[in-house]
Amino acid sequence: MTKADFISQVAQLSGLTKKDAGVATDAVIAAITDLLAKGDSISFIGFGTFSTTERAARTARVPSTGKTITVPATKVAKFKVGKNLKEAVAKKAGTSKKKK
């Protein structure tokens, strides 16, 4: 699904126009991005939690050359799935599998 497809679905589910749904979607993404950039986290009960974590410096090997490089420490975004989302995905996945 593309962002345009997502915006169309948001518009359909909310009754908003596609333009308004696009503005709302962009605002939500911008708000989450700003919070994570500041090091804050945001939790949507039942859906999940967006947060950041520090990733330590490490050494890695480049497969094509075999050379060892140092990967610097960095801050990364992470998402922890909420119970309701986890159950909804598991339920949907269980109904789509065909038995042989």
Disulfide bonds with the S-S distance in Angstrom:
none
